Amino acid sequence: MRRLRIPIAQIESHIKTDVSLFQQDELLFLEPFLSRRIFESSEQALFIAFRKSGKCIALLLELDGEAEDNFPVLEAFPQPLLIETTDFLMRSRKKLSGSVQNTCSEASQLMQRTERTINQAKNEGKHLLFLILDLSPLLDALTEISPSLDRFTLAEDLRGGLSLLTTDQGFCAEGKDDYTIMALISKKAHSRSVLVHQINNLLKREWFGGREIPPLKIFSRTWPEDGKQAEELLADFILKRK
C-alpha cells in the first residue's frame, strides 16, 4: 500500500521537464517506493509529467529492464496529447470529487425504478418525461479520437455524467444496445427542449473539450400522455436479458 506513493515535492525536485529519461544510477530516489526485484531489474525509466498551471498533477512512469534505446525520442513526444491528457485528468478529477452522486441505475432495475418514479410523479401531480438517447454516434466519435478507450467503460462513464441531470427528480439507466434512458419529473409535459440543451452542453463540455458533438438521436415519451405503464412507455428500448 505504500509503494509508488511518492511525495510530490520529491517528484518536482527530480523532474525538470515534462518528459525525462533517467538511467539506473539516477533512480536511487525511487528505491523506497519499488520492490527490490523491480528496482534492481530496471535499467532506465521514462517520466512523463502532466502539468496544470505549472504544477505536476499526474505522472506516467515506465520502467525498462534493458538499457537499450527503446523509448521514443523525447523531443518528439506529442505535446498536444500531453495537454489534452492533462485537461482530461482535470475534468475527471472534478467529476469524481463532485459532491453530487450520480443516479444511474442498472438495466435490471429499470422497470422497478420506472414504476417507482411514476408513482412519485403521480403523488406530486406532475409529468414524467423520458428521453431515450442513442449513444452510438458519441461512442464512435470518442473511440475514433482515442482508439485505446474501452467502449463499454466509456458508455458507463457517459451514463454516469448524464445521470447528474436527473438527481432527486428522476434517474438514468442502461437500455438495449447503446441506448440510455433518462427520466425526469417535470411540472410541464413538454420540457424536452430544455433538457436536450442541457445534455448537449454537458457532453460538449465534459467529453469533447468544447468541440461540437455528433448529432444526437433522441426519442421521447411522456407519462401519462404516451402511456401509463412502464412497459407501455419503454418496451422498444428495454435491454433484453437472457
Disulfide bonds with the S-S distance in Angstrom:
none
